Amino acid sequence: METRAPALYLSHGAPPLADDELWTDQLAAWSTDLPRPTSILVVSAHWEQAPIAVSSTTPGTPLLYDFWGFPQKYYEVSYDAPPAPELARSVAGLLGDVGGGLHQDPSRGLDHGAYVPLVEMFPEANVPVVQLSMPTLDPQELFAIGQQLAPLRDEGVLIIGSGFTTHNLRWFSPRNPSDAPPPSASAEFDHWAAEAVDAGDVDAILDFMNKAPAAVEAHPRTEHWAPLYVTLGAAHAGGGIDGDSVIDGYWYGLSKRSWQFA
């Protein structure tokens, strides 16, 4: 390719994201501005597995409806994207020295951290997709994995870290409007994150528990922030990052800020 594919970190939402016209329109508009990827590699907050693994590359593997308590319609969503065996082999070649080498889970389909946003961004489901597990939540280790994956961008692969910029489900209440003012901790963390990415301060982002305001409140557990580390590693070139905030705002108190990295 003449130019590298971008790397993304997006806030993926729960299944009801599909009912939020603003957010779905934002995701759809974002995808129209992206170069068409040859394939997509997703690192989702909802797949922690060690040794590191890729999802199924067998056609027809069902989606993983990894949620409960929602109306039946959310369990009937389909997303029949082509499998990506060639991408899985490329990932294996790049990550051969990570934790004893790459494994495959032949039964694992795309989880909601992958298919929920992809339904909105690539509704034709005609781009091959594979998921990669997070073998750890350690920022430096995930950043290093992203660095090893960076050559894929030169092959047109869209690397997506799918999480949530703030993720404290105690704030989430369907009884309140989705666009209600966020808790102060969510707003403080979001503001810090936007400034840190804009400044290219990778060290601060990797050390966010010590550097960010309200870090523990924004992320009682860090799995929804962790996919950003992989994205940052894949985007880190020449000692820095170049990131643009594409989506911002809040959804039931959670920051849906999402970035595109050159």
C-alpha positions as CSV (number, residue, x, y, z in Angstrom):
1,M,0.0,0.0,0.0
2,E,1.1,3.6,-0.6
3,T,0.2,4.6,2.9
4,R,-0.2,2.7,6.2
5,A,-3.6,1.7,7.4
6,P,-4.6,3.7,10.5
7,A,-4.9,2.1,14.0
8,L,-8.0,2.7,16.0
9,Y,-9.1,2.7,19.6
10,L,-12.9,2.8,19.9
11,S,-15.4,2.6,22.7
12,H,-17.6,-0.2,21.6
13,G,-20.8,0.1,23.7
14,A,-23.2,-2.6,24.9
15,P,-25.7,-4.2,22.5
16,P,-28.1,-1.3,22.9
17,L,-25.6,0.9,21.1
18,A,-27.5,-0.2,17.9
19,D,-30.5,1.8,19.2
20,D,-28.5,5.0,19.7
21,E,-28.9,7.0,16.4
22,L,-26.2,9.5,17.2
23,W,-23.5,6.9,18.1
24,T,-24.3,4.6,15.2
25,D,-24.2,7.6,12.8
26,Q,-20.8,8.6,14.2
27,L,-19.4,5.1,13.7
28,A,-20.8,4.9,10.2
29,A,-19.4,8.3,9.2
30,W,-16.0,7.3,10.7
31,S,-15.8,4.2,8.5
32,T,-16.5,6.2,5.3
33,D,-13.4,8.2,5.9
34,L,-11.2,5.2,6.4
35,P,-9.2,3.6,3.6
36,R,-10.8,0.2,2.9
37,P,-8.9,-2.4,4.9
38,T,-7.7,-5.7,3.5
39,S,-8.7,-7.3,6.8
40,I,-9.4,-6.3,10.4
41,L,-7.7,-7.4,13.6
42,V,-9.7,-6.7,16.8
43,V,-8.4,-6.7,20.3
44,S,-11.5,-6.7,22.5
45,A,-11.8,-5.9,26.2
46,H,-13.9,-9.1,26.4
47,W,-11.3,-11.6,25.6
48,E,-8.5,-12.2,28.1
49,Q,-6.7,-15.5,27.4
50,A,-3.2,-16.7,27.9
51,P,-1.4,-18.0,26.0
52,I,-2.2,-15.4,23.5
53,A,-4.8,-16.7,20.9
54,V,-6.7,-15.8,17.8
55,S,-10.4,-16.5,17.2
56,S,-11.8,-19.0,14.7
57,T,-11.0,-18.8,11.0
58,T,-13.7,-21.3,10.1
59,P,-16.6,-20.0,8.1
60,G,-19.9,-20.0,9.9
61,T,-18.5,-19.8,13.4
62,P,-21.4,-18.2,15.5
63,L,-21.0,-14.9,17.2
64,L,-20.3,-14.9,21.0
65,Y,-23.2,-13.3,22.7
66,D,-21.2,-12.6,25.9
67,F,-23.8,-10.7,27.8
68,W,-27.0,-11.4,29.6
69,G,-30.3,-9.8,30.7
70,F,-31.0,-8.0,27.4
71,P,-34.0,-8.3,25.2
72,Q,-34.1,-11.3,22.8
73,K,-33.4,-9.1,19.7
74,Y,-29.8,-8.5,20.7
75,Y,-29.2,-12.3,20.6
76,E,-30.4,-12.5,17.1
77,V,-27.9,-10.0,15.6
78,S,-25.7,-11.6,12.9
79,Y,-22.4,-10.5,11.4
80,D,-21.1,-13.0,8.9
81,A,-17.8,-11.4,8.1
82,P,-15.4,-13.6,6.1
83,P,-12.8,-15.4,8.3
84,A,-9.2,-14.2,8.0
85,P,-6.9,-17.3,8.0
86,E,-4.1,-15.4,6.2
87,L,-4.2,-12.6,8.7
88,A,-4.1,-15.2,11.5
89,R,-1.0,-16.7,10.0
90,S,0.7,-13.3,9.7
91,V,-0.1,-12.6,13.3
92,A,1.4,-16.0,14.3
93,G,4.5,-15.1,12.5
94,L,4.8,-11.7,14.2
95,L,4.0,-13.0,17.7
96,G,5.9,-16.3,17.6
97,D,8.0,-15.3,20.7
98,V,5.1,-14.1,22.8
99,G,4.3,-16.5,25.7
100,G,5.2,-19.6,23.8
101,G,3.7,-18.6,20.5
102,L,0.2,-17.9,19.2
103,H,-2.6,-20.4,19.8
104,Q,-6.0,-20.6,18.2
105,D,-9.5,-21.1,19.8
106,P,-11.4,-22.8,16.9
107,S,-14.7,-22.4,18.6
108,R,-14.5,-18.7,19.5
109,G,-16.5,-16.4,17.3
110,L,-16.5,-12.6,17.4
111,D,-17.6,-11.2,20.8
112,H,-19.7,-8.1,21.2
113,G,-16.6,-5.9,21.6
114,A,-15.9,-6.7,18.0
115,Y,-19.2,-7.2,16.2
116,V,-21.2,-4.5,17.9
117,P,-19.1,-1.6,16.4
118,L,-18.3,-3.5,13.2
119,V,-22.0,-3.9,12.4
120,E,-22.2,-0.1,12.3
121,M,-18.9,0.6,10.6
122,F,-18.8,-2.2,8.0
123,P,-22.4,-3.3,7.7
124,E,-21.8,-5.2,4.5
125,A,-19.7,-7.7,6.6
126,N,-17.4,-8.1,3.6
127,V,-14.0,-7.5,5.2
128,P,-12.2,-10.5,6.8
129,V,-12.0,-10.2,10.6
130,V,-10.1,-12.1,13.3
131,Q,-9.8,-11.4,17.0
132,L,-6.7,-11.5,19.2
133,S,-6.9,-12.2,22.9
134,M,-5.2,-10.1,25.6
135,P,-2.8,-12.5,27.5
136,T,-2.3,-9.9,30.2
137,L,-3.5,-6.5,31.3
138,D,0.0,-5.2,31.8
139,P,0.4,-2.0,29.8
140,Q,4.0,-2.5,28.8
141,E,3.4,-6.0,27.6
142,L,0.4,-5.1,25.5
143,F,2.2,-2.1,24.1
144,A,5.0,-4.4,23.0
145,I,2.5,-6.7,21.3
146,G,1.2,-3.8,19.4
147,Q,4.7,-2.8,18.3
148,Q,5.2,-6.4,17.0
149,L,1.9,-6.1,15.1
150,A,2.7,-2.8,13.5
151,P,3.9,-4.2,10.2
152,L,0.4,-5.5,9.5
153,R,-0.6,-1.9,8.9
154,D,1.6,-1.8,5.8
155,E,-0.5,-4.6,4.4
156,G,-3.7,-2.7,4.8
157,V,-4.8,-4.4,8.0
158,L,-7.0,-2.2,10.3
159,I,-5.9,-2.8,13.9
160,I,-8.7,-2.0,16.3
161,G,-8.5,-1.8,20.1
162,S,-12.1,-2.1,21.3
163,G,-12.8,-1.0,24.9
164,F,-14.3,2.0,26.6
165,T,-12.6,5.3,27.6
166,T,-14.3,5.1,31.0
167,H,-16.0,2.0,32.2
168,N,-17.6,1.9,35.6
169,L,-20.9,0.1,35.4
170,R,-22.1,1.5,38.7
171,W,-22.7,4.7,36.7
172,F,-24.8,2.9,34.1
173,S,-28.5,3.2,34.5
174,P,-31.0,2.7,31.7
175,R,-33.5,4.7,33.9
176,N,-31.5,7.9,33.1
177,P,-31.2,9.5,29.6
178,S,-28.2,8.2,27.6
179,D,-27.1,11.8,27.1
180,A,-27.4,12.9,30.8
181,P,-24.4,14.8,32.3
182,P,-21.6,12.3,33.2
183,P,-20.3,11.7,36.7
184,S,-17.4,14.1,37.5
185,A,-14.9,11.2,37.6
186,S,-15.8,10.2,34.1
187,A,-15.5,13.7,32.8
188,E,-12.2,14.2,34.6
189,F,-10.7,11.1,33.2
190,D,-12.0,11.7,29.7
191,H,-10.5,15.2,29.7
192,W,-7.1,13.9,30.9
193,A,-7.1,11.1,28.3
194,A,-7.9,13.6,25.5
195,E,-5.0,15.8,26.5
196,A,-2.6,12.9,27.0
197,V,-3.3,11.5,23.5
198,D,-3.2,15.0,21.9
199,A,0.2,15.6,23.5
200,G,1.5,12.1,22.4
201,D,2.3,11.3,26.0
202,V,2.6,7.6,25.8
203,D,4.4,7.2,29.1
204,A,1.6,8.9,31.0
205,I,-1.0,6.8,29.3
206,L,0.8,3.6,30.1
207,D,1.1,4.8,33.7
208,F,-2.4,6.1,33.9
209,M,-3.2,4.6,37.3
210,N,-0.6,6.9,38.7
211,K,-1.0,9.8,36.3
212,A,-4.7,10.2,35.5
213,P,-7.3,11.8,37.8
214,A,-10.1,9.4,39.0
215,A,-8.3,6.5,37.4
216,V,-9.7,3.9,39.8
217,E,-13.2,5.2,39.5
218,A,-13.0,5.4,35.8
219,H,-11.7,1.9,35.5
220,P,-12.3,-0.3,38.6
221,R,-10.8,-3.0,36.5
222,T,-8.6,-2.0,33.5
223,E,-9.7,-4.4,30.8
224,H,-11.6,-1.8,28.9
225,W,-8.7,0.6,28.8
226,A,-6.1,-2.1,28.1
227,P,-6.9,-2.5,24.3
228,L,-5.6,1.1,23.9
229,Y,-2.1,-0.2,24.7
230,V,-2.1,-2.5,21.7
231,T,-3.3,0.3,19.5
232,L,-0.6,2.6,20.8
233,G,2.1,0.1,20.2
234,A,0.9,-0.4,16.6
235,A,0.8,3.3,16.1
236,H,4.1,4.2,17.8
237,A,6.6,5.2,15.1
238,G,9.7,7.5,15.3
239,G,9.3,7.8,19.1
240,G,5.8,9.2,19.2
241,I,2.1,8.8,18.3
242,D,-0.2,11.0,16.1
243,G,-3.8,10.5,17.3
244,D,-7.0,12.3,16.5
245,S,-10.2,12.2,18.6
246,V,-12.9,11.1,16.2
247,I,-15.8,10.5,18.6
248,D,-16.4,12.1,22.0
249,G,-19.3,12.5,24.4
250,Y,-20.9,10.2,26.9
251,W,-23.3,7.3,26.9
252,Y,-25.1,6.6,30.2
253,G,-22.2,8.3,32.0
254,L,-19.4,6.4,30.2
255,S,-17.0,8.2,27.9
256,K,-17.3,7.0,24.4
257,R,-14.2,8.9,23.2
258,S,-12.5,7.1,20.3
259,W,-9.3,7.8,18.5
260,Q,-7.7,7.3,15.1
261,F,-3.9,7.0,14.9
262,A,-1.9,7.7,11.8
